[in-house]
Amino acid sequence: MELRQLAYFVAVCEELSFSRAATRCFISQSAISHQIARLERDLGVPLFERSTRSVVPTDATTRLLPLAKQMLSLESAIRAAVRASGPRIRLAANMSFATRSLSAIAGAREAHPGAEIEFVIKPFRQRIQAVADGDCDLALIRGSVDQPGLTVEKLWVEDLVIATSTAHPLAGRTDVTLAMLSAYPLLLPGEHDQVLLHNVVRSAFADLPTGPAYGPPIPPDHTATMELINRPDAWTILYADSHTEGIATLRLTGHPLRVPVSAVIRSDLRPSPILTTLLAALHCA
């Protein structure tokens, strides 16, 4: 039994999907299925009842899940306990924050030449947990989180853009309105996978007599831009720094779509000079 297998096991339990768990863990679906099968052989019990449409935990899974979470939490605590005593910061984010984060890290290291600042790639839930466990000093997220022991500091507001295929009927326009867009299907991941974007859409359409015409949810192993290529009549919402060949971005008249970007830190953490400098650099980057 390996800790990574327990991490994959917890992901499948929480997602109830091998494909979504694989996306969350940044591995292929076949790899995560293989590791779960190895874990089942090691333990001598089936952990999931699989079908083409569902993944159902067994009784053994119900007993194993809290212990697996304890083991993973202990791993994070061990890593935090043996960290080098020198000045060191671990920043958890995803790749969409890379450009701004690396600029801020460069500025913070210029102010503190002896500091070691790590940029750690983690999915949303793992970012939050890493801060809560002390494995990371701060995490960058879009939106907010309400969890005991954590403090959220707003850093900046990020613009969202309307995106379509270049073959879409509206693609040649300088700007569009929500009413115009409502005539075409909106493609988004399922709300379970992208609560923030769904909240943004609900808020934007709140004052209109009709809401958006949702198309089928974007599967976890697909990208929004590829779905637009396959559905040239559809539209979606992307973060402003997303650029893909064959995709047109449109300006929304009168209803700018924006989301806050925040830093998550532990409430009991006494910010070091390096962390304070890094947060200030993220504000300004």
N, C-alpha and C positions, 0 to 999 in steps of 0.2 A: 504494500500500500504506500502511495506517495502523496505528499501534500498537494501537488498539482492535480491529482485525481480527485481529491476532496474538493478543491476549488471548482473543478468542472462539475462535480456532483452537485454542489450547492447552486451553481449557475443553472443547471437543468431543472433542479427543484423549483427555483424561483421563476424561471421563464416558462416552464412546462413545454419546452420546445428545444430540440437538439439544435436546430438551425439558429434560433435566437441566442441560445447559450454559446454557440460557437462564435457568433458575431461579437458577443459581449466579451469573450475571452481571446479574441483575435487569433483564432485557429480555424481550420476547416471543419465542416460538419463530420466528415469521415474520421478525422483525428479525435474529436471529442467522443464520438460513438465508440471508437476503439478503446479509448482510455476508460470509459464507463464500463465497457465489457470486461476489461482487465480487472477493474475494481470488483465487479460482480464475481468473477472467478476467484479472486483472492479471498473474498468474504464468504463465498459459497452460497450466496442468495441472490435472487433477482431483485433489482432496485426499482425497475420501471417496467410497466406493461406498455409495450409499444404497438401502435397501429399506424396506418397511413395518415390518420387525422388527429391523433391525440397521444400524449405521453402521460401515463397515470402512475403516480408513486405507489409503491407497495407498502405493506406494514413495516417491513424492515427499514425502508427509507424514512418513515416517520420517526423511528427510533434513532436512526443514524444522523439525521439532519442537525439536531442541536449540538451533538458531539463534534460533528465536522466543523460547524461554525466556531466552536470553542477552540478547536485545533488551529484554525486559520487565524483567529484572533490572537492566540498565543504566539504564532509565528511572527505576526506584526509586532507584538510586544517585545519579543526577543530581538528582532532587528533594531527596534528603537533603543533597547537597553544597551546594546553593544556598539552603538554608533560612535564614531571617533569624537573625542572631546573637543576638537578644534572647531572653529566657526564653520558651520555647515547648514545649508537649507535645502529641503526637498520640496519642490513645487510640482504638484500633480495637476495635469491638464489633459487635453487631447490635442491632436495635431492642428485643429483649426485655430488654436491659440498660439501656435509655435512662433510665428513671426513677431508678434507683440511681446511674447514672453522672453524670447531670446534677446530682443532689444533691451528689455528691462533688466535681464540678467547681466548683460554686458555693462549697463550703467551701474548696477549695484556692485559688480566686481571691480569696476574702476574706483568706486568709493571705498571698497574694502578688498584690497589686492590679495589678502591671504584667505579670503572666503572661498568655500566650495559650495556651489549652487547647482543642484541637480534638477533637470527637467524630466519628470517621470510621466510616461503615457499610461493613463488608466481610464476605463469607462466611467460613466457618471457615478454609479453607486459605489464602485471601488475607490474613487477619489474621496468621496465623503467618508467612507469607512476608514481609509488610510489616515485621514486627519484625526478622526475620533480615536483611533488606536495609537496615535503618536508616531506612526510610520512616516508620515509626511507633515510638513509644517503648515502648508496652506494648499488649497485647491482652487482652481478657477472653474466657475460654472456659469452657465446662462440661467437666468431666473434666480430662484432663492431656495432655501431649504430650512425647515423648522425642525430642529433636532436638539434635544437637551445636551448641553455641554459644548455646543458649537455657536460661534458668532459669525454673522455674515456682514461683510463690508462691501458696499457698492463701489465699483471701480469706474465703469463707463457704461454708456448705452450704445448698443450696436444696432445698426440699420439692417433691416431685412429687405429683400427685393423679390419682385414677382418674376418668375422665370417661365418661359415657354420654349417649345421647339422653334427654330427659325422658320418652320413651315406653318406655324400657327396663324390663324386669320388676324390676330392682333399684333403679331410680332413686328410689323413695320411702323407701329405707332410710337410717338414720343412718350406719351403717358396714357394711362388707362384708369378707369374707375372700378370700384367694387361691383357696381351694377352691371357694367360690361362683362366683368369676369364671371359673374354668377350664371351666365349663359353657357359656360364651359365647365367640364369636370375638373375638380380640384383633387390632385393626387398628393397624399401625405402618408407617412407611416401610420400604423394603428395608434390610437390614443395612448394605449399602454406603453408604447415605445417612444412617443413624442408628445407628452402632456403639454409642454410649453408651447409648441407651435399650434396645437389645437386651441389652447386658451387665447393665443394671439388672434386666431381666426374668429373665435366666438366674440371677442371684444370688438374687432373691426366691423363685424356684420351686425352688431347689437342694435343699431339704429335703423337698419334697413328692413323693409317688410318681409323679405325672404333671405334665407341664408345661402351659403354656397352649395353648389351641386357636387357632392363628394363622389369621386370615382372610387374604384376598389382600392383598399389600403396597399401601400407599397410594402412588399414582403421584406423581412429583415435582411435577407441576403441580396437585395437589389438596391440600386441607387436611384434617387429621384431623377437625376439627369438622364439616365438610361430609360426610365419609364417615359419621360417626355419625348425622347426620340421615337419610342414605340407607339406613343399616343400623341400625335402632333396636334390634336384638338384640345389637349389638357393643359393645365398650368399648375405650378407649385410655388412654394415659398422657400427661398434659399438665404443663407447668410451672405452678406454683401461681398465677402472676399472669395466667393465661389465663382470660378470662371471655367467653362467647358466649351469646347468646340461644338458648334451646332445648336447652342442654347442662346436664346435672346433674353436679356433682362429688361424689364419695363419699370417705369416710375409710376407709382400709385398717386393719383391726384387727391390732395386733401386729406389723405389718411395714411400718413407715414407709419410703417410697421416697424416697431423697435422692441428690443428686449434688453433688460439690464444684464451686465456681466459683473459677477461678484467674486470676492475672495472669501473662502471659508477657512476659519482658523479655530482652534480650541479656545473656549471661553476662559480657561484657567491658564492659558499660555501667556507668559510675560514676554512681550515682543523684544527680541534682541535688536541691536542697532542695524544688523544686516537685514533682518526681516522688515523692519521699519523702512529702510532704504529701498528694499525691493518693492514693497507695497506702494511707496511714493513713485517709484519708477514705472510701475504698472499703470498708475493713475495718468501719468504723463506720456507714456509711450505712444 
